[in-house]
Amino acid sequence: MESCIAACEECVDTCETCSSENEGKEGMELSVKLCIACEDVCNELITASENGTANLEALYKKCEEACVACATECEKHTDMQNCKECAEACRTCAAECKAMLAVAA
């Protein structure tokens, strides 16, 4: 679980940076929206994990889906370093969440 939480924390940081750097740029509205949503879900999972919430499976799934959506959008803008880093962090986080789902199953 520690590696999943670490991946979520990294994802939060990169999504925050990506959304901040892309805020107000033409054509980046969806990227900003998905980064903020991904950041929110990752923070929700981190908090739930720290609080020992019993049903984490739904949050792992929700986080995986948000990370995949964000990564898919940011990969369209890999000419921008912040988007490239965000996509990489989101893919890593999605993989960690998927692994946690496999363990929980």
Secondary structure, 3 states (H helix, E strand, C coil): CHHHHHHHHHHHHHHHHHHHHHCCCCCCHHHHHHHHHHHHHHHHHHHHHHHCCCCCHHHHHHHHHHHHHHHHHHHHHCCCHHHHHHHHHHHHHHHHHHHHHHHHC
